[in-house]
């Protein structure tokens, strides 16, 4: 039987690419989404991957959603924590609501999703947890104090939990994408994108979602069994950490 993989935020952008990549490699894949039912339905129709709706910011919803996935497909052996949001503004204008929303999804979401599957992974002596952080969690970014803090927290979560999972056969790793050609990035004004963002990327282009998906598929594989607590920086040489 193929291993079951759950990808949060897995119906659009990087998450969709990860889900499709894992399915192509023989995993039984489920994709979680929070709100866009039209996109989720289109994704399922195109890929055959089942989708499940809940917010990763709500612990009880995660417990219920995970139980539903496992009832339908079997125990989750690969968890990809990809769901994330932005509420960008300069710090002097940032509200408590914008801070809480981003921390709730991007950082608390890792606990809310990983905690319910951790016991099963420990019992089975196998697991893969892969957290999608960001270049801006490594270097920081003006206007993204909430986002950068949450994504830096994802890296700390990864490094600490990797040490706890090691003897149970569970690896925990992070991928930090740079600027990737997703719907969100491509919506940036062309002038800003071409004059201010792409010139900062030494390879001279945006990354592709499937380039991040290939990083994830490697970390999910048996070949990556000795890699844990690591961060893969996939940013076109824009930043080293």
Helices and strands as residue ranges (DSSP letters): E 4-7, H 13-24, E 28-33, H 37-47, E 50-53, H 59-73, E 76-81, G 91-93, H 96-106, H 108-124, E 127-132, H 135-139, H 145-165, G 166-168, E 170-177, H 183-186, H 190-192, I 193-197, G 198-200, H 209-220, G 222-224, E 231-234
